[in-house]
Amino acid sequence: MRTPVIAGNWKMNKTPAEAVELARAVLAEIQPFTTVERVLCPPFVALAGLAPVLAGSGVGLGAQNLHWEKSGAFTGEISAPMLAGLCQYVIIGHSERRQFFGETDASVNKKVQAALAHGLTPIVCVGENLAENEAGQTGAVVTRQVRGAYAGLAAEAALKTIIAYEPVWAIGTGKAATPEQANAVMARFIRDLLQELYSAEVAGALRLQYGGSVTAANAAALMAQPDIDGALVGGASLKAADFAAIVKAAAG
Ligand code: 13P
């Protein structure tokens, strides 16, 4: 039985003070749902403020990116050891980073390895864009991205990760994948590939989140699918009541 995991990706929203305010409001609503693993991912500058708010609450804290080197001349970057004392999760390879900031399968792989080396749980994002989807390349793209992210990773390490399947055409568009569509990608492409790369045990144990226009209204249907173990939520994670409704849907 896989524990559902719901993460809120706040993206580039909220000042540190606003983030604390939102975290308090979200916490008040989601704390009772202890059967769901719950994670808030604010911008870097809000991590230190949120850590004491979430400490001991059962709700985890995550960053939205990291650099693979431990330290050095990388102006503007944040490393895994810097995050390790502050948070427990880190989103890696989000499509917005791939699209706007030059993230590649190779850099995603280095970041996953760095996160794991410092005890952080990577939430590894994969997903095809609209053109790729319309060209029937969903399987090829997702397979390439998963292969790239997990290159050189042993089964034991892979088991510590979470994969978020986020079709780019569904992100922020209000046009979520249908539950059946999303589940088919998880089952046919992601779990089958994990079985090929590792084993049936690893393929069956890894948690797969869906991301892309998840709302309070569609969460239950998505979560009812056998291969969907949670959600990576953008817009709806910025509203305490909406995010709580999604967590509740995952609790069943
Ligand atoms: P939306 O939920 O706003 O579509 O964003 C999804 C996402 O990118 C989460 O990482």
Boltz pocket constraint, residues with backbone or C-beta under 6 A from the ligand:
constraints:
  - pocket:
      binder: B
      contacts: [[A, 9], [A, 94], [A, 166], [A, 170], [A, 171], [A, 172], [A, 173], [A, 174], [A, 211], [A, 212], [A, 213], [A, 214], [A, 232], [A, 233], [A, 234], [A, 235], [A, 236]]
      max_distance: 6.0
